[in-house]
Amino acid sequence: MAERLNRFLGDSPLRTLLKLLVISFIVGVVMSAINWYPVDIYFWLRDMVVHLWETGFAALGRFGSYLVLGATIVIPIFLLLRLVNYRR
């Protein structure tokens, strides 16, 4: 069991814990120096989803307006062509 744990962790549990503590400390110092916190990731993701949501619906609105604009020309021409071909 201990051998499987060592293989999973890549080293002994104590050495792995020590490595993780040192790396966590270094990353924490760097993140603090650039004034960046984990909650910023949450807000960034939330803002990205909101932005995509809003622009997605704006795109659907533009799609709908383009559809109606094109239909004002295409539908009458289609009906006119169908009527002309129907008489033949």
Phi, psi and omega per residue, in radians:
M1 nan -0.754 -3.134
A2 -1.148 -0.610 3.130
E3 -1.163 -0.681 3.106
R4 -1.161 -0.674 3.102
L5 -1.143 -0.778 3.106
N6 -1.068 -0.708 3.129
R7 -1.162 -0.687 3.121
F8 -1.143 -0.791 -3.112
L9 -1.365 -0.375 -3.122
G10 1.578 -0.100 3.138
D11 -2.942 -3.059 3.106
S12 -1.208 2.688 -3.110
P13 -1.011 -0.688 -3.119
L14 -1.163 -0.786 3.123
R15 -1.145 -0.673 3.101
T16 -1.118 -0.745 3.101
L17 -1.073 -0.757 3.128
L18 -1.098 -0.763 3.102
K19 -1.073 -0.768 -3.140
L20 -1.124 -0.661 3.103
L21 -1.120 -0.781 -3.133
V22 -1.130 -0.811 -3.140
I23 -1.126 -0.704 3.115
S24 -1.088 -0.707 3.117
F25 -1.110 -0.792 -3.124
I26 -1.117 -0.786 3.122
V27 -1.116 -0.676 3.105
G28 -1.102 -0.708 3.111
V29 -1.132 -0.774 -3.141
V30 -1.113 -0.802 3.140
M31 -1.101 -0.676 3.108
S32 -1.177 -0.649 -3.133
A33 -1.137 -0.612 3.127
I34 -1.677 0.168 3.064
N35 0.978 0.885 -3.124
W36 -2.214 2.206 -3.039
Y37 -2.166 2.732 -3.116
P38 -0.986 -0.542 3.130
V39 -1.148 -0.421 3.074
D40 -1.116 -0.596 3.085
I41 -1.098 -0.773 3.117
Y42 -1.047 -0.844 -3.126
F43 -1.142 -0.634 3.117
W44 -1.124 -0.789 3.123
L45 -1.122 -0.735 3.134
R46 -1.110 -0.788 3.125
D47 -1.115 -0.630 3.123
M48 -1.145 -0.748 3.127
V49 -1.142 -0.743 3.120
V50 -1.098 -0.756 3.136
H51 -1.090 -0.789 3.108
L52 -1.102 -0.677 3.125
W53 -1.080 -0.839 -3.093
E54 -1.197 -0.769 -3.136
T55 -1.238 -0.494 3.084
G56 -1.113 -0.787 3.110
F57 -1.236 -0.566 3.062
A58 -1.134 -0.679 3.106
A59 -1.139 -0.698 3.094
L60 -1.115 -0.661 3.094
G61 -1.114 -0.760 3.091
R62 -1.121 -0.713 3.107
F63 -1.029 -0.793 3.139
G64 -1.116 -0.719 3.138
S65 -1.188 -0.675 3.072
Y66 -1.120 -0.683 3.138
L67 -1.092 -0.818 -3.131
V68 -1.169 -0.717 3.131
L69 -1.065 -0.807 3.122
G70 -1.179 -0.641 -3.118
A71 -1.143 -0.490 3.124
T72 -1.142 -0.394 3.089
I73 -1.722 -0.787 -3.005
V74 -1.206 -0.768 -3.067
I75 -1.124 -0.837 3.103
P76 -1.095 -0.684 3.101
I77 -1.120 -0.737 3.107
F78 -1.050 -0.832 -3.137
L79 -1.118 -0.697 3.115
L80 -1.100 -0.779 3.110
L81 -1.132 -0.661 3.108
R82 -1.143 -0.700 3.122
L83 -1.165 -0.721 3.138
V84 -1.134 -0.768 3.139
N85 -1.262 -0.425 -3.138
Y86 -1.209 -0.594 -3.114
R87 -1.249 -0.382 -3.097
R88 -1.352 nan nan
